[in-house]
Amino acid sequence: SKVFKLDYTPRRMLVHNKQVIIVEGDHNVSAPARQAEQWAKLKEAHDSAYPEAAAAASDEMEQSDDEDEIRQPKLCVEEVGRAKDGPGNQGAWASLVRILEPTSGRKSITHFDENELGVSACIVRLGPMEEEYLAVGTVTGLRLHPQSHTSAAVKLF
């Protein structure tokens, strides 16, 4: 048996043509584009509060070839969890579509825009040749209480 780790909570799953399609998403989680920014803020806060620990930990930091790239701790997301946006940002979502080929282990990941959540998925046939597409229904700015959203869309892959 094979284990495929997910980035977020699985919301929908389809099996199609020997592929497993998973729509994942989590509430109050920063989108990947903001993760580096949040790591930098956490590191700065930690280093200013504990300068001795920061100096000792510098040996355990990942080295980067790019001088401008933020050096991040070796801790992985599975160990420390994803950065949360906090209680003041209730409409924040991070979501993606993952297409797996379990036999070969190949995968394709498409991240949605920031604050966009995939809520439904199906395979549709369109056009005169009845080409198959993955249709994913998304909402932007979903609030849980009271339930509302800014916009909704269907994305075709």
Order of alpha helices (4+ residues) and beta strands (2+ residues): beta-beta-alpha-alpha-alpha-beta-beta-beta-beta-beta
